[in-house]
Amino acid sequence: MHKHTVKAACVAAAALTVLTGCAAGAGTTTPGAATSASPAASAATTPTATAAPRPTRTAGISTVRYYKPAPGGKYSLQRLSGDKVVGLMSSDVAYAAAVSPDGSKIAFVTESELRLIGTDGTGARSFGTGYAGVGFEPAWSSTGDRLLVSKRDAGVGTVDIATGAFTPLRHDLDGTRLALDVIHPGEEYGDIGPNLKADAIVDTTSGKTVAIPVTGTITQILFGPDGSVLVRSTRQAGTTLTLLNADLTVRTSVQEPAVAKNWRLTGYS
């Protein structure tokens, strides 16, 4: 795979804000005319999502969060509710799976087929084939009604969850902030697959890094649909989650449960 010096880029875009990030290297080909793929039953094997009631979101930082193993771990997708761990997926497709903003659905690509399944194990759907997988993982809109995807014959675009229609994406998103993993001399920089790491925020209008009012070593940054920013940082005492307002002032912070120490945060609801 091709090497990349910048990984885990996330765009806080007004047109399509996503929780988990934008796929690296997508969008170099101009999309063609709009096409559609109606949701339909599929013969492809669907990973089993473990049925479990989803807890209600509380004020401040959500106690319902989603994690994947750090690189080298077995592919899986876990939901952490307080201190309780619930396994949602334990197959290879979990590597590039994305949880919807409300925590009710999981989107993933398997053998070029875009699929959807509820986090309670119900509602499996197919949106057809021809989709790119690792490196171009599906990403949810902030409202949970669209997916940002890449089709091999039509480029980058969005899929409407209700209708299954694919619409090529215009390259005029109003993204003002970019979260990325800054690679320093001597550090490994991996390949096109997602590493979910980010340690800096860049103002895309000026190209300058933005000060983040968090102590410790920043390991992950996630943009919320309301403009908030969730920052994960580590210190000797453990891992802290800090929720920032849209103006990057601190709203609140909590200590992350120790069970999630070696996982990567992939979303919250």
Helices and strands as residue ranges (DSSP letters): E 6-13, E 35-36, E 64-69, E 77-81, E 84-89, G 92-96, E 98-99, E 105-110, E 113-118, E 125-126, E 139-140, E 146-151, E 155-160, E 165-168, E 175-182, E 200-203, E 209-210, E 217-223, E 229-235, E 238-244, E 250-255, G 258-260, E 263-268
